Amino acid sequence: MSQLLDQAVEEARKLSGTAQDAIAQVIMDEIADDQRWEQAFARSPGKRETLAARAEEPVRSGQFKGTGFGHL
């Protein structure tokens, strides 16, 4: 277990059982969501790259206008 996750679990132990269950459900939902994405991409090799290329196209073609919030 990572140090950060271990710290989060220690803090969660201080909460009520209901709050612990809510946090656990959020974590479990995130894991399930990640697994669904991985399965979807595994069924369609190259899909992730295709989606990334489609997302980058407006930037390359000059159609995207920056928001002025800085650079990532």
Phi and psi in degrees as a GROMACS rama.xvg file:
@    title "Ramachandran Plot"
@    xaxis  label "Phi"
@    yaxis  label "Psi"
@TYPE xy
-68.8109  160.225  SER-2
-62.4489  -40.5338  GLN-3
-66.5263  -42.5499  LEU-4
-65.7356  -40.399  LEU-5
-60.299  -41.4547  ASP-6
-64.5001  -41.8035  GLN-7
-63.409  -40.7594  ALA-8
-64.5056  -41.7783  VAL-9
-60.5273  -42.0927  GLU-10
-67.7109  -38.8567  GLU-11
-64.8411  -31.6722  ALA-12
-62.4006  -21.734  ARG-13
-81.494  -11.3781  LYS-14
-88.8487  169.122  LEU-15
-66.9748  161.765  SER-16
-58.2449  -38.1748  GLY-17
-64.8173  -43.7384  THR-18
-66.3272  -39.5582  ALA-19
-61.3596  -42.7805  GLN-20
-63.4318  -38.6839  ASP-21
-64.5134  -43.5357  ALA-22
-65.0376  -43.7999  ILE-23
-60.0259  -39.8552  ALA-24
-65.517  -39.7342  GLN-25
-61.7619  -45.2435  VAL-26
-62.7988  -45.8235  ILE-27
-63.0922  -39.2097  MET-28
-63.4329  -41.3904  ASP-29
-64.2531  -42.2664  GLU-30
-63.5917  -45.1091  ILE-31
-63.1177  -40.3606  ALA-32
-63.2344  -44.2661  ASP-33
-61.4714  -41.4416  ASP-34
-64.3367  -39.1231  GLN-35
-63.4423  -42.8933  ARG-36
-61.8949  -46.4297  TRP-37
-60.7191  -41.1015  GLU-38
-66.3632  -40.4007  GLN-39
-64.2892  -42.9674  ALA-40
-70.4158  -33.0289  PHE-41
-65.598  -32.3767  ALA-42
-74.5659  -20.2118  ARG-43
-129.338  78.7411  SER-44
-54.9619  136.873  PRO-45
85.6336  -7.11248  GLY-46
-62.8191  -42.0587  LYS-47
-60.617  -44.2756  ARG-48
-65.4242  -38.8411  GLU-49
-63.0737  -44.9136  THR-50
-65.0052  -40.0294  LEU-51
-63.972  -42.0015  ALA-52
-63.8889  -40.3967  ALA-53
-63.8529  -37.8194  ARG-54
-69.5954  -30.9694  ALA-55
-81.7563  -20.7763  GLU-56
-56.9217  -46.1962  GLU-57
-59.8698  -31.8195  PRO-58
-69.6692  -47.9068  VAL-59
-62.8809  -36.8491  ARG-60
-85.202  -2.97216  SER-61
83.8086  6.88452  GLY-62
-77.5224  -22.8904  GLN-63
-85.7416  132.645  PHE-64
-113.322  128.832  LYS-65
-61.5192  156.975  GLY-66
-91.5557  -11.9733  THR-67
83.8356  11.2795  GLY-68
-89.4521  7.83003  PHE-69
101.304  -176.95  GLY-70
-108.439  147.586  HIS-71
